[in-house]
Amino acid sequence: MELVLIRIHLQVFPCKNLNQKIAESFTRPVNYQDKPQVKLLKLYEKKASMAICDKMGLKGYQLNLQTQWRRAQALFYYKQQKKATVALQYLCRARVARKELKKLRMAARETEALKETKDKLEKRVELTWRLRYYEGRES
C-alpha cells in the first residue's frame, strides 16, 4: 500500500493556533488505494472550512448562505418546470387548434360545393321552366 500525504494551503488568519491545528489535522497520511484523491481533497476542504467557520463564529452566516442557496436552486427548478409546462400546453393547444381549423376548412369546402350544386340545379330548373313556358306559348 502506498501512502500519500495530502496538504491543503489555508488562508492565514490572525489566530496562529487555529492555523496550526487545522494544518496538523488535515495533513495526515492517507491510504490512496482505498479512497479517491478527489473525494479526500473535497472532504478535507469541507472539514477545514467548517472548522474555520466554527472557530470564527460564522456558523449562522454559513447556515444562512446554505438556506439562500437551496432556496435559489428550488426557485430556479420551479421556474424551469413552469416554462416547460407552459411550452407543453402551448404545443398541445396548437395541435388541437390545427385539427379544428382543418375540420372547419373541410366543412366550408363542403358547404361551398353544396352551394355550387344548388345554384346549378336552380339554373337548370329555371331553364327548363322557361323552355316549357316558351313551348307552351308557341303552340
KATA-V945586 format. One record per residue. N is the residue number from 1. RES is the residue in three letters. SS is DSSP state (A for helix, B for strand, O for the rest). PSI is psi in whole degrees, -180 to 180 (none if undefined). NEAR is the number of other C-alpha atoms within 8 Angstrom. Layout:
BEGIN
n->(N,N)
res->(RES,RES)
ss->(SS,SS)
psi->(PSI,PSI)
near->(NEAR,NEAR)
END
This chain:
BEGIN
n->(1,2,3,4,5,6,7,8,9,10,11,12,13,14,15,16,17,18,19,20,21,22,23,24,25,26,27,28,29,30,31,32,33,34,35,36,37,38,39,40,41,42,43,44,45,46,47,48,49,50,51,52,53,54,55,56,57,58,59,60,61,62,63,64,65,66,67,68,69,70,71,72,73,74,75,76,77,78,79,80,81,82,83,84,85,86,87,88,89,90,91,92,93,94,95,96,97,98,99,100,101,102,103,104,105,106,107,108,109,110,111,112,113,114,115,116,117,118,119,120,121,122,123,124,125,126,127,128,129,130,131,132,133,134,135,136,137,138,139)
res->(MET,GLU,LEU,VAL,LEU,ILE,ARG,ILE,HIS,LEU,GLN,VAL,PHE,PRO,CYS,LYS,ASN,LEU,ASN,GLN,LYS,ILE,ALA,GLU,SER,PHE,THR,ARG,PRO,VAL,ASN,TYR,GLN,ASP,LYS,PRO,GLN,VAL,LYS,LEU,LEU,LYS,LEU,TYR,GLU,LYS,LYS,ALA,SER,MET,ALA,ILE,CYS,ASP,LYS,MET,GLY,LEU,LYS,GLY,TYR,GLN,LEU,ASN,LEU,GLN,THR,GLN,TRP,ARG,ARG,ALA,GLN,ALA,LEU,PHE,TYR,TYR,LYS,GLN,GLN,LYS,LYS,ALA,THR,VAL,ALA,LEU,GLN,TYR,LEU,CYS,ARG,ALA,ARG,VAL,ALA,ARG,LYS,GLU,LEU,LYS,LYS,LEU,ARG,MET,ALA,ALA,ARG,GLU,THR,GLU,ALA,LEU,LYS,GLU,THR,LYS,ASP,LYS,LEU,GLU,LYS,ARG,VAL,GLU,LEU,THR,TRP,ARG,LEU,ARG,TYR,TYR,GLU,GLY,ARG,GLU,SER)
ss->(O,O,B,B,B,O,O,O,O,O,O,O,O,O,O,A,A,A,A,A,A,A,A,A,A,A,O,O,B,B,B,O,O,O,O,O,A,A,A,A,A,A,A,A,A,A,A,A,A,A,A,A,A,A,A,A,O,O,A,A,A,A,A,A,A,A,A,A,A,A,A,A,A,A,A,A,A,A,A,A,A,A,A,A,A,A,A,A,A,A,A,A,A,A,A,A,A,A,A,A,A,A,A,A,A,A,A,A,A,A,A,A,A,A,A,A,A,A,A,A,A,A,A,A,A,A,A,A,A,A,A,A,A,A,A,A,A,A,O)
psi->(135,131,134,137,119,130,142,130,117,153,141,128,163,-30,110,-37,-38,-48,-40,-44,-43,-45,-41,-41,-21,8,58,158,143,141,107,-31,-28,-39,143,147,-37,-45,-38,-43,-44,-42,-45,-42,-41,-46,-42,-46,-37,-40,-43,-45,-40,-45,-34,0,34,15,-42,-42,-40,-44,-39,-44,-43,-41,-45,-40,-45,-40,-45,-41,-44,-40,-43,-44,-42,-46,-39,-45,-39,-44,-43,-40,-44,-42,-41,-43,-42,-46,-42,-45,-39,-40,-46,-41,-39,-42,-43,-43,-40,-43,-43,-41,-42,-40,-40,-41,-42,-44,-36,-42,-41,-40,-43,-43,-42,-44,-42,-43,-41,-43,-42,-43,-43,-42,-43,-36,-44,-42,-45,-39,-45,-34,-39,-30,-38,-27,none)
near->(4,6,8,8,8,10,7,9,4,6,4,5,7,4,6,7,6,10,11,8,8,10,11,8,7,11,10,8,8,8,10,10,7,5,8,8,7,6,8,9,9,8,8,10,9,8,8,10,8,8,9,9,11,9,8,6,7,9,8,7,7,9,8,8,8,8,8,8,8,8,8,8,8,8,8,8,8,8,8,8,8,8,8,8,8,8,8,8,8,8,8,8,8,8,8,8,8,8,8,8,8,8,8,8,8,8,8,8,8,8,8,8,8,8,8,8,8,8,8,8,8,8,8,8,8,8,8,8,8,8,8,8,8,8,8,7,6,5,4)
END
